[in-house]
Amino acid sequence: KQEVTQIPAALSVPEGENLVLNCSFTDSAIYNLQWFRQDPGKGLTSLLLIQSSQREQTSGRLNASLDKSSGRSTLYIAASQPGDSATYLCAVLGNFGNEKLTFGTGTRLTIIP
Amino acid sequence: KAGVTQTPRYLIKTRGQQVTLSCSPISGHRSVSWYQQTPGQGLQFLFEYFSETQRNKGNFPGRFSGRQFSNSRSEMNVSTLELGDSALYLCASSTGLAGTTGELFFGEGSRLTVL
């Protein structure tokens, strides 16, 4: 059974700093990995999707990496802004025959102005 | 392009009642998946429908069921509600199965409170 863990559960950093969020998963047989953000009381917004054959993806100030063999992914946020405050979730999609999305526990990020 | 629409956004029910939630996917998306989000358990996969067929199911009791119509709209039903069913129910749509062909797009959710 796939288990996805995100550490830390909460993180506060001053505005302007770069930061890294971590995601680890137990079963490396994944199809892809996605990073989402969720604002309070809202749905999820997809940030980056990394296919299992890829090592990283970039979008603006965000960079996500994937090391499938070690079961780890990181989300790097450069020059953080107060608008980045949200809960960040990673999710892994199982391979064919097990196409279920398993979510991590989330990291609640607060950017201090 | 309209996003994923979930109705109702909020609802309050009492134990033993049943509830039906609706999800309209992005136009052209054939996959709709449902998730339950609670503070204690986080986000958990309920089931996924693709072209009117249930393709995958999570570990939830039979009280949770769903269906998908020919226009890809989906409904989920929870019967004999329990207090523990109080949660934010999210649906997501994608072009292919479970997001294998791309990103998942989520609705804002239906917040169910069971009293």
Interface residues (C-beta under 8 A of the other chain):
Chain A: Y31 N32 Q34 F36 G41 K42 G43 L44 T45 S46 L49 L89 A91 L93 E99 K100 L101 T102 F103 G104 T105 G106
Chain B: V4 Q6 S33 Y35 G42 L43 Q44 F45 E48 R55 N56 G58 L88 L90 A92 L97 A98 G99 T100 G102 E103 L104 F105 F106 G107 E108 G109 R111
